[in-house]
Amino acid sequence: MNQLNLFVELTRLKKPIGYMLLFWPCAWGLTIAYDFSLNLNIYFLYLLLFFLGSVLMRSAGCIVNDVLDRKFDKKVLRTKDRPIASGKISIKLALLYSGVLCLIAFLVLINFNFFTIIIALASMPLAFTYPLMKRFTYWPQLFLGITFNYGLLLGWTSINEEISLIPIIFYLGAIFWTLGYDTIYGYQDIEDDEIIGVKSTSIKFKQNPKIFLSTCYFIFTLLFIVTGIKLDFNNYFFIGTMAVFFHLSVIQIMNFNKKDREKCLKIFKSNNFLGLIILICILVGKLS
């Protein structure tokens, strides 16, 4: 039971926000691509597969992240008790866990078409090198956005077996969404990060974070609307985007306080609900 508890802690399974933020773009990409006049069983099956893949890959990614960041984690109050940083789990065992999770994720992946399998495998270097970026650049959140929203393209290709302009526009917008929410998340550790010398957009824009956040969320909202126009969504979609804009501007930006760690975490977690709102907007835009 002790090893099981350590495994759950290592993979953050009790913190669903991580794998949900990986899952929502997959669901968006699948939904904008799917023809709902066809059998819905395929749609729900693919949603399930993407959810399982998100949980598995996020868990494997957490392990790799903790292995690479173990020396940094020891120096940060929030992370010093993580299983690898504290020595409760060996690096060898952790990497074994990660390998098994990746293998199971591959078994999930092979249920999709060949093109989706290939481009999913092509994203693996991004997924496992992201933790290194904060050593070299103030833009690790950009690499996270590129990685975490890649599932939007996979959701599209799982139906269409090709890439077109529409999912790319939405994907670029989603990257800016991640840039925003992970910058907010980074303010939890900014003092420790500055001391140990790691970089982030939280540090780079610490003088005017709301200007940066507003820019990111404006671009995301704009490209989301452009996606709806390109797909010829109905007026209910554009009404729904008002809820998205309200959430980003009022609940996130207006309530943001870079000195309040608890509020930063609460705002960050609220993006799980936002992911659902966006999915509903897409559904009503297509189906109403």
C-alpha positions as CSV (number, residue, x, y, z in Angstrom):
1,M,0.0,0.0,0.0
2,N,2.9,2.4,0.7
3,Q,4.3,1.8,-2.8
4,L,0.9,2.3,-4.3
5,N,0.5,5.6,-2.4
6,L,3.9,6.7,-3.6
7,F,3.0,5.8,-7.2
8,V,-0.2,7.9,-6.9
9,E,1.7,10.8,-5.5
10,L,4.4,10.5,-8.1
11,T,1.9,10.5,-11.0
12,R,-0.3,13.2,-9.4
13,L,-3.4,11.0,-10.0
14,K,-5.1,12.8,-7.1
15,K,-4.6,16.1,-9.0
16,P,-6.9,15.7,-12.1
17,I,-6.3,19.3,-13.3
18,G,-3.1,18.2,-15.1
19,Y,-4.6,15.4,-17.2
20,M,-7.8,17.3,-17.8
21,L,-5.9,20.2,-19.3
22,L,-4.3,17.7,-21.6
23,F,-7.7,16.1,-22.4
24,W,-9.7,19.1,-23.2
25,P,-7.8,20.1,-26.4
26,C,-8.2,16.4,-27.6
27,A,-12.0,16.7,-27.0
28,W,-12.1,20.0,-28.8
29,G,-10.3,18.7,-31.9
30,L,-12.4,15.6,-32.0
31,T,-15.6,17.5,-31.7
32,I,-14.9,20.1,-34.4
33,A,-14.0,17.3,-36.8
34,Y,-16.8,14.8,-36.0
35,D,-19.9,14.4,-38.1
36,F,-22.6,14.0,-35.6
37,S,-25.0,12.6,-38.2
38,L,-23.0,9.4,-37.9
39,N,-22.9,6.8,-35.2
40,L,-22.2,8.5,-31.9
41,N,-20.6,5.3,-30.4
42,I,-17.4,6.2,-32.3
43,Y,-17.3,9.7,-30.9
44,F,-17.7,8.5,-27.3
45,L,-15.2,5.7,-27.8
46,Y,-12.6,8.2,-29.1
47,L,-13.4,10.6,-26.1
48,L,-12.7,7.7,-23.8
49,L,-9.4,6.8,-25.6
50,F,-8.2,10.3,-25.5
51,F,-9.1,10.6,-21.8
52,L,-7.1,7.4,-21.0
53,G,-4.2,8.6,-23.1
54,S,-4.2,11.9,-21.3
55,V,-4.1,10.3,-17.9
56,L,-1.3,7.9,-18.9
57,M,0.9,10.4,-20.7
58,R,0.5,13.1,-18.1
59,S,1.4,10.5,-15.4
60,A,4.5,9.4,-17.4
61,G,5.4,13.1,-18.0
62,C,5.2,13.9,-14.3
63,I,7.7,11.1,-13.6
64,V,10.1,12.3,-16.2
65,N,9.7,15.9,-15.0
66,D,10.5,14.8,-11.4
67,V,13.5,12.9,-12.4
68,L,14.9,15.8,-14.4
69,D,14.0,18.4,-11.7
70,R,14.9,16.4,-8.6
71,K,17.7,18.8,-7.6
72,F,15.5,21.8,-8.1
73,D,12.5,20.2,-6.4
74,K,14.6,19.8,-3.2
75,K,15.0,23.6,-3.0
76,V,11.4,24.5,-3.6
77,L,9.0,24.5,-0.6
78,R,6.0,23.2,-2.7
79,T,8.0,20.3,-4.3
80,K,10.7,19.2,-1.8
81,D,8.6,16.3,-0.5
82,R,7.9,14.8,-3.9
83,P,8.8,11.0,-3.9
84,I,11.9,11.3,-6.1
85,A,13.2,14.6,-4.6
86,S,12.8,13.2,-1.1
87,G,14.4,9.8,-2.0
88,K,11.3,7.8,-1.3
89,I,11.3,6.3,-4.9
90,S,14.5,5.6,-6.8
91,I,15.2,7.0,-10.2
92,K,15.5,3.5,-11.6
93,L,12.0,2.5,-10.3
94,A,10.5,5.8,-11.4
95,L,11.7,5.3,-15.0
96,L,10.4,1.8,-15.0
97,Y,7.0,3.1,-14.0
98,S,7.2,5.8,-16.8
99,G,8.1,3.1,-19.4
100,V,5.1,0.9,-18.4
101,L,2.8,3.9,-18.6
102,C,4.1,4.8,-22.1
103,L,3.6,1.3,-23.2
104,I,0.0,1.2,-22.1
105,A,-0.5,4.6,-23.7
106,F,0.8,3.2,-27.0
107,L,-1.7,0.4,-26.8
108,V,-4.4,3.1,-26.5
109,L,-2.9,5.0,-29.4
110,I,-2.9,2.2,-31.9
111,N,-6.7,2.2,-31.9
112,F,-6.6,5.3,-34.1
113,N,-5.7,5.7,-37.7
114,F,-2.1,5.4,-39.0
115,F,-1.6,9.1,-39.6
116,T,-2.7,10.0,-36.0
117,I,-0.3,7.3,-34.6
118,I,2.6,8.8,-36.6
119,I,2.0,12.4,-35.6
120,A,1.4,11.4,-32.0
121,L,4.7,9.6,-31.8
122,A,6.4,12.6,-33.4
123,S,5.3,14.7,-30.3
124,M,7.1,12.5,-27.8
125,P,10.4,14.5,-27.9
126,L,8.4,17.6,-27.0
127,A,6.6,15.9,-24.1
128,F,9.8,14.7,-22.4
129,T,12.1,17.7,-23.0
130,Y,9.7,20.3,-21.8
131,P,11.1,20.2,-18.2
132,L,14.5,21.2,-19.4
133,M,13.3,24.4,-21.1
134,K,13.2,26.4,-17.9
135,R,17.0,26.0,-17.6
136,F,17.6,27.8,-20.9
137,T,14.6,30.2,-21.7
138,Y,12.1,32.4,-20.1
139,W,9.5,30.7,-22.3
140,P,9.0,27.2,-20.9
141,Q,5.3,27.9,-20.8
142,L,5.4,28.2,-24.6
143,F,6.8,24.8,-25.0
144,L,4.2,23.5,-22.5
145,G,1.5,25.0,-24.7
146,I,2.9,23.4,-27.8
147,T,3.0,20.1,-26.1
148,F,-0.2,20.1,-24.0
149,N,-2.5,21.3,-26.9
150,Y,-1.0,18.9,-29.4
151,G,-4.0,16.6,-28.7
152,L,-6.2,19.1,-30.5
153,L,-4.5,18.2,-33.8
154,L,-4.8,14.5,-32.9
155,G,-8.5,14.8,-32.2
156,W,-8.9,16.4,-35.7
157,T,-6.8,13.8,-37.5
158,S,-8.5,10.9,-35.7
159,I,-11.5,11.7,-37.9
160,N,-10.1,13.4,-41.0
161,E,-6.7,11.7,-41.4
162,E,-5.1,15.0,-42.5
163,I,-4.1,18.4,-41.2
164,S,-5.9,21.5,-42.4
165,L,-5.9,25.2,-41.6
166,I,-8.8,25.1,-39.2
167,P,-7.3,22.9,-36.4
168,I,-4.0,24.8,-36.8
169,I,-5.7,28.1,-36.1
170,F,-7.4,26.6,-33.0
171,Y,-4.2,25.0,-31.9
172,L,-2.3,28.2,-32.1
173,G,-5.0,29.9,-30.0
174,A,-4.9,27.1,-27.4
175,I,-1.1,27.6,-27.0
176,F,-1.8,31.2,-25.9
177,W,-4.4,29.8,-23.4
178,T,-1.7,27.6,-21.9
179,L,0.7,30.5,-21.9
180,G,-1.8,32.4,-19.7
181,Y,-2.8,29.8,-17.2
182,D,0.7,28.3,-16.7
183,T,2.1,31.8,-16.1
184,I,-0.5,32.2,-13.3
185,Y,0.5,28.8,-12.0
186,G,4.1,29.9,-11.9
187,Y,3.5,32.6,-9.4
188,Q,3.2,30.0,-6.7
189,D,6.9,29.3,-6.9
190,I,8.4,32.6,-8.3
191,E,10.4,33.4,-5.2
192,D,12.1,30.0,-5.0
193,D,12.5,30.0,-8.8
194,E,14.4,33.3,-8.8
195,I,16.7,32.0,-6.0
196,I,17.6,28.8,-7.7
197,G,17.9,30.4,-11.2
198,V,15.1,28.7,-13.2
199,K,13.2,30.8,-15.8
200,S,9.6,31.3,-16.6
201,T,7.1,33.8,-18.1
202,S,6.0,34.5,-14.6
203,I,9.4,35.9,-13.9
204,K,9.8,37.6,-17.3
205,F,6.5,39.5,-17.0
206,K,6.4,39.9,-13.2
207,Q,6.2,43.7,-13.5
208,N,3.1,43.7,-15.7
209,P,1.6,40.2,-15.6
210,K,-2.0,41.4,-16.3
211,I,-0.9,43.0,-19.6
212,F,0.7,39.7,-20.6
213,L,-2.2,37.6,-19.5
214,S,-4.7,39.9,-21.3
215,T,-2.7,39.6,-24.5
216,C,-2.6,35.8,-24.3
217,Y,-6.3,35.4,-23.5
218,F,-7.3,38.0,-26.2
219,I,-5.4,36.0,-28.9
220,F,-6.9,32.8,-27.7
221,T,-10.5,34.2,-27.7
222,L,-9.9,35.8,-31.2
223,L,-8.6,32.5,-32.7
224,F,-11.4,30.5,-31.1
225,I,-13.9,32.9,-32.7
226,V,-12.1,32.6,-36.1
227,T,-12.3,28.8,-35.8
228,G,-16.1,29.1,-35.3
229,I,-16.4,31.4,-38.3
230,K,-14.3,29.0,-40.5
231,L,-16.5,26.1,-39.5
232,D,-19.7,28.1,-40.1
233,F,-21.0,27.6,-36.5
234,N,-24.4,29.1,-35.6
235,N,-25.1,32.1,-33.5
236,Y,-25.3,30.1,-30.3
237,F,-21.6,29.5,-30.6
238,F,-20.8,33.2,-30.6
239,I,-23.1,33.8,-27.6
240,G,-21.2,31.0,-25.8
241,T,-17.9,32.7,-26.5
242,M,-19.1,35.5,-24.2
243,A,-19.0,33.1,-21.3
244,V,-15.4,32.2,-22.3
245,F,-14.4,35.8,-22.5
246,F,-16.1,36.5,-19.1
247,H,-14.2,33.6,-17.5
248,L,-10.9,34.7,-18.9
249,S,-11.3,38.4,-18.2
250,V,-13.2,38.5,-14.9
251,I,-12.6,35.2,-13.1
252,Q,-9.0,34.9,-14.1
253,I,-7.4,38.3,-14.9
254,M,-9.4,40.7,-12.6
255,N,-9.1,38.3,-9.7
256,F,-5.4,37.6,-10.3
257,N,-3.0,38.6,-7.5
258,K,0.6,37.5,-8.1
259,K,1.3,37.6,-4.4
260,D,-1.5,35.3,-3.4
261,R,-0.4,31.7,-4.0
262,E,-3.8,30.2,-3.1
263,K,-5.6,32.4,-5.4
264,C,-3.2,31.7,-8.2
265,L,-3.8,28.0,-7.8
266,K,-7.5,28.5,-7.6
267,I,-7.5,30.5,-10.9
268,F,-5.3,27.9,-12.5
269,K,-7.6,25.1,-11.6
270,S,-10.6,27.0,-12.9
271,N,-9.3,26.3,-16.4
272,N,-10.7,22.8,-16.1
273,F,-14.2,24.3,-16.0
274,L,-13.3,26.6,-18.9
275,G,-12.3,23.6,-20.9
276,L,-15.8,22.2,-20.5
277,I,-17.4,25.6,-21.4
278,I,-15.4,25.6,-24.6
279,L,-16.5,22.1,-25.5
280,I,-20.1,23.0,-24.9
281,C,-19.7,26.1,-27.1
282,I,-18.4,23.9,-29.9
283,L,-21.2,21.4,-29.5
284,V,-24.0,24.0,-29.5
285,G,-22.3,25.7,-32.4
286,K,-22.5,22.5,-34.5
287,L,-25.7,20.9,-33.3
288,S,-28.2,23.6,-32.5
